[in-house]
Amino acid sequence: MCSKVIATLLAIVIVVGPIPAVFAGKGSRYLYVSTYIFENRGAEAFNLTEDDATIPLFQSNSWQTVRVHNATYSMVRERLDDDGNRLTVLDLPSKVPPDSSLQFSVTFEIESHDRPRPEIDPAEGGPTSSIPSGLVEEFCVETETFTVGDGEIQALSRMLTADETSVLGRVNRLLGWLIENVSYSYWEVPRYPNETLAEGRGDCDDQAILLVTMCRALGIPAILQVGVIFQEGIESERSSWGGHLNVEQRGVGWHGWALVYIPPWGWLPIDMTMVTSRDPLSRITEAPEYKHHVVTCFNVSMLEYVGDSRRSRARLMSSDLYISISDKVVSNVVIEDSSGAGWTETPYLILGLSAGSVAVVIIFFLGRRRMRRVEEDIL
């Protein structure tokens, strides 16, 4: 069997280089541990390549900094994926012998702060012509995941926004339609936008993918963004993919949302499933991604997010490889301000979100199921 099964399991994440946190206000410092077990139940050794030994690094920016606190195996080099997401290669053994297993863990130290929400006044929204042409050329193209050329998606997007002149007004129209016509539903593999549109159902990243595709069809730059939500109530253990994939989560769950360029405010997160209000604008103004308990991990623009997920599932289910993943928050320090004064120890940050997280896997190619999801039990 091709070792790309594990390669797709481990390939993710975006990093913009470490930048010290500068925002005052509430924040947290987390120690977050991911433990992997690759069990080979076959009669032949499972060979590992460099891709198979690659793990994600979280994004670092002006409101969150992430570093690898500890790893079972040393990190030997870094590389980028097609979207510029930074990955690191671990010095793993070259193979998993038959009837044996390989276990390793990585501990991330994450410091995250609240960031200010922009003041959104619909009267100040800029027209499509005010979007920089470079962003349109890069983030409005058709990809494997964002099928901008789909005739039905194009026609619907244009019909819904025909009498709107501002980008915010157009996005608001799309959001209103999606809220009324697409409901939450869990799937074991990600959905293409035409599938979500046709069935009127999808979960966090499915709905975000459809929104991104509709925005791109209108010349509005947009991408999918994925990260983790830290919350005490997340307690999940689940087996999927014919028993080949087992995931345990404690205090952390994965989530996906859209990131859309709306002038004059720039790139804004839009959350389709974690905001309870049905007011379209609330998906922008109340997006939880501004809070310190949501930590951005990676972006998806050119990557074959949907297709690779489905191919990886098929490969794993046809192999003798069984994967177990354990995600746990082992500590959380609440930060009262950016100077570090007033820190207090607390076991976990209580956010009042879902009591259960149905996340079934660690990363988005093989594991995109793991972000399925903090909000599932809310809906």
N, C-alpha and C positions, 0 to 999 in steps of 0.2 A: 504493500500500500504506500502511496505517495506521502512523504513526510510533511507535505504542505498542509495537512490537517492541523498539525500543531502550529505551523507557521501562522495560519490564519487565526488560530486561537489567541496568539500572543501579539499580533501586529495592531497597534493603535497609537493614539494620543498626540496632542499638539503641545508644544512649549514655545514660548516667546522669549526665552532667556530670563534668568532670575532678575527681578526688579524689586527692591525693597518696598514693603507695604507702606503707604503714605496716608491712608485714610484713618482719621480719628473715628471713634465710635466703637460699638461692640464688635467683638471678633472671637475667634477660637483657635486653639492650636490642638490638632488631632494627631494621634499616632494610629495609623490605619494599616492593618496587616492583611496581605493576601497570601494564602498558602495554596499551592498546587500539588496535586498528586496525579501522575500519569501512570496508569496501571496497564501493563501489557499482558493480556490473558492468552496470547497466541503462542504458537510453537516456534516462531522465529523472532529474532531481535528486531526491534523497531529503531531504525537509524535516525539520528537527529542532525539537522543542518543548522547553520547559523540562524536562519529564519526561525527555526523551532526554539531557539534559545533567546529570542527577542521578547522583551517586555515593554510595556508603555511607561512613559514619564508624563506626569500631569503638567498642565499649563502653569506657568508662572507669569504674573503680570503685576500691575500696580495695586491690586487688592488681594492677591493670593500668591503665596510663595510655597513651593513644594520641593522637597529634596528626598532622596533615598536615605533613610536613617540607618537601615541595615538590610543586608541581603545574604541568603545562605551561600550563594556563589558570587564570586567577584564580577564586576562589570568590566568588560574588556574593550568595548568600543561603542560609539553612538552612530546612528544613521537616521535618515529622514524617509518618510513615505511620500506618496504622490501629492499629498496635501501639505507637505512641510511639517507634518507631525513628527516630533522627535522620539526616537526609540533607543533603548540600550540593549546591548547583547551580553548575556550572562555566560560565564565559563562552565556550561553544563557538560556532563559526559556526552560522548558521541553517540550513544545508543542506550535503549532500555532493553535489557536482556529478556528472553521469554520467561513468562510466569514470574515476573518481578515488577517492581514499581520504582519510580523516581519521584522524590518529594523535594520541594524547595519553597521558600517563602521570601517575600519582599515587604519591608516595613517603610511606609512613607510618613514623613513628618510634614504636616500641612498647616500653615498659618493663613487664615482667611478673615477678612474684615468686611463689614457692611460697606457698600458703596452708595453714593447719592443717586437717587432716581432723578432722571431729567423731568423738568416741568413740561408736560405735553399739552400744548394749546392747539386744538385743531385749526384755529384761524391762522396759525403761523406755519402750517405745513407747506413745504416747497413742492414745485412741480417735478415731473420726471426729468425735464431738461436740466434741472439743477444737480442731478446725480453725475459724479465724475465719469467720463467715458471709459476710463481704465477699469473701473469697478464693473461697469456694464459688460465690457468685453470679457472679464474674468469670471464674473459670478452670475451671468444670465445665460450661459451656454447650456446646451443639452448634454447630459451625461447618462451613464447607465442607470443611475438612481433617479435623477431628475429629468424625466422625459418631457422636456419643454415642447417638443414637436408634436405631441399628442393633440390631434384635432379637437377632440371633445374638451380637453382641459383648456386649450387656447380659446375656443368659442365661449365656454362658460366664464372664464376669467374676464374676457372682453365685455361680455354681456352684462356682468355684474357691476362693472366699473365704467360703463360707457359715458355717464354724465358726471364723472368725478375728474377734477383737474389736479388735485394734490396727491402726492404719493401716500400720505397718511390716510386720506379719504379713500383711496383705492384699496389699501390694505385693510382698512376698517370694513369695507364692503365684503371683501373676501372672508374676513373673520366672522362677520355676521352670518354669512351663508353656511360656513363650516359648522358653526355652533348649532344651527338649526337642522342641518342635514347629515352630520357625521357624528355617530355615537361611539362611546368607548367599547372596544372589544379586544380581547387578548388573542394573539396568534403566536405560534411556535417559531415562525420565521417572519422576517420583515416583509412589508407589502410594497409593491410598486404603487405609484400615485394613482394610476388608472384603476387598480384593484380596490383601493380605499374609496375612490370616487364611485365606482360601480356598486359596491356593497354597502356603502354608507356606514362603514365601521372601521375602527383602527385605534391603536393605542398611542402612546406619547410620540414616538418617533414616526409611526405611520402617518399620523395627522400632521406632524411637522413637515414630513417629506412632501405631502400633498400641498401644504401651504407654500413651501419653498418653490415647488414646481409652478404653481399658479403665479407667484410673484415674478419668477424669472420669465414666464410667458408674457408678462406685461413690461419687461425691461427693468424690473426692480431687483437689485442684487440681493441674494439670500443664500444661506447655507444651513445645514443641520449642525447643531452643537450638542454634545453629550457630556454629562458630568455626574457627580455623585451628590446625594443628599444625606446628610448625617442627622439621624433622629433616633431617639431612644427606643421608640415603639417598633422599630423594624426587627422582626424575628422571623426568619424564613429558612426552611429546609425543603428542597424539592429535587426530584429526579425527572429527567426528561430525555427526549431523543432515544427512546427504547432502552433507557437505563444506562446509556453511555455517558451521560452527563449528570453530575450531582453537585448541587450548590447549596451552601449554608451561608446565611448572612446574619450578622448581629450588629445593629446600630448604624447600618449604611445600606443605601439602595441606589440603583442607577436610574437615570432619567434623561430624556431627550427633549429638545425644544428648537425652535427656529431662531435664527439670527438674521435680521432684515435691515437693510440700509434705508433709513427714512430721513430725508433732509427736513429741517436743518440739524436734527439731533444726531445723525450718524447711525451707527450700528446699534440696534435695539433688540434685546431678547423678547421673544413672543412665546408664551406658554399656553398650549392648547388644552392641557388636562389638569394642571395643578391649581388653576384659578376657578373658584366656584361661581362667581358672578357670570351671568349670561350677557352682560353688556360687552359688545365687541372690543371697545377701547380698553376694558379692564384686562384683556389678555396681554396688553402692553404695559399699562400703568401699574398693574398689580403683579407683574411677573416676579416669582420668588427668586429669580436668579441674581437679584441685587443683594440678597441677604448672605451673611457669612456662612450659613450652614449648607449652601449650594456651592460646590467647587467644580469649576470647569475642567474637563479632561481633554477633549479633542474636537476638532472640526471635521466635517465631511462636505467636500465640494466635488472633487473629481473621483474619489474612491468608488469602487463598485460595491457599495455598502449592501445592497439587497442581493445581488447575484452571488457575491462571495459568501454571504451568510448561508444561502441555500445550498451552495456547493459544499461548504464545510460541513453542514449538517448531514448531507448525503454521504460524504466520505467517512465521517466519524461513525455513522450507524452501520456502514458496511465493513468496518475494521474490527480488530481485536483490542483496540485501545479504549480505555475507560478513564474519564477525567473527573476528578473531584476538586472543587474549589471552595475554600473557606475564606470569607471576608469578615473581618471583625475590627471594630474600634476598641483599642485597648486603653486609651485615655483621652480626656478632653479637658483642656485648660481654657476657661472663659477669660477673655481679654477685655477689660473695661474701656481701655483707650489704647491708641497706637504707641504710647510710650512704654507700655508694659505695666504701668501702675494698676493696682487693684485686681490682680489676677487671683482667681479662686479656683480650687480644684472641684470638679464635679464629675460624676461617673459618665454621664452623657448629656448632650444638649437636648432639652425637651422642646419640640416644635409644635406639638399638637397636630401632627399629620396623621397619615394612615397608621393603624396599629399593625398592619402586616405589609410586607413587601414581597411581591411575587417577582423576584429577579431570579433568573434561572442560569445566568452565566456571566463570566467576567468581562469579556470584551466583544466588540461588535461584530467581527467577522464570524467566528465560531460562537462567540459568547454574547452577542448583542442581546440575547434573551435575559442576561442578568439585569438589564435595566428595565425589566418588565414588572414591577415597577412600584415605586413608592405610593403612587396615588390610586392603584387599582381598587383597593377596598373602599375608597371614597366614592367611587362612581357607581 
